[in-house]
């Protein structure tokens, strides 16, 4: 049975569903769901969403960004619901329907190809799924004098925390109010949201971590360093600090999903230096 998205309670249901079916072959980690939908968890006309339930549990989710970009999660044990999500999205799309999956999500790919979808834009931008064990982490390196890695400290850091994100990812839709909504929700923890503070008090780099205690996996999403402070080892230091925080919480694996194409090569090199290796990549499917 399908039910359309109502608001924050459905976000929590989606997150619990994603956590239940997660494996390294999954495109969406608990952190992706929190970051992607936690700032504005209510219904949005331009981005309809729905959940499917069977036997008293959630078995599928679809999120359509109009005109036709579909994200979906389907329980690998119930792949037949993939067709229902595709039919729902097709009925709402105002343009060609496209679906991005990991090349390891065979339960989705088999249904997509059976319905005539084919890989598209294989020479264009794509994302890599990178992972690494949290055993045998190198130490967090020393920073230049006066720079400090530390967790975000609640309300008093809100303006600086929003500002560093906006400077890295300009133009940015992140506001102080959206930040408060995101960080008030599960599973955000400042324990995994670390910044580099410069001698003048400005935040100049950060790594936002999301930890899934059930699957003992942590994800980086997002990460950034302010232009003018790059190539100083700040990104490596704050990333390693978050990896150590994951391990201290009981984590076994860390993940990150950077661009994998040569149009934006720096992030994958940074993560490679941190010991991450690829295990999958995204592929976009569309119907000819």
Number of C-alpha atoms within 10 A of each C-alpha: 11 15 12 14 20 14 13 16 11 18 22 18 14 23 20 14 21 26 19 14 16 21 14 17 16 19 25 21 24 25 28 20 16 23 17 14 15 25 19 16 20 15 15 13 9 10 14 18 23 21 24 18 14 12 7 6 10 20 25 26 26 24 18 24 20 18 15 19 19 25 19 22 26 26 20 18 10 12 18 16 23 25 16 17 25 19 11 16 26 17 10 15 18 12 11 13 23 23 23 19 22 21 18 18 19 14 16 24 22 13 17 20 14 11 12 11 19 17 17 16 11 11 7 11 15 20 18 21 24 23 23 21 17 21 12 6 15 13 10 16 13 12 16 12 8 10 18 19 22 18 22 21 13 11 10 9 13 16 12 18 24 19 20 21 24 17 16 17 16 11 9 12 10 15 16 15 11 15 17 15 14 20 18 13 16 15 17 19 16 15 18 25 26 24 31 25 20 17 12 8 12 15 23 26 28 30 27 25 27 30 27 19 15 11 17 15 28 30 26 22 21 19 22 24 25 18 11 8 13 13 10 12 15 27 26 18 24 29 26 19 25 29 31 20 20 26 21 11 17 18 22 18 20 23 25 26 25 24 19 22 14 11 10 12 12 13 17 23 13 16 21 15 11 18 15 19 18 16 15 20 20 21 21 21 22 19 15 10
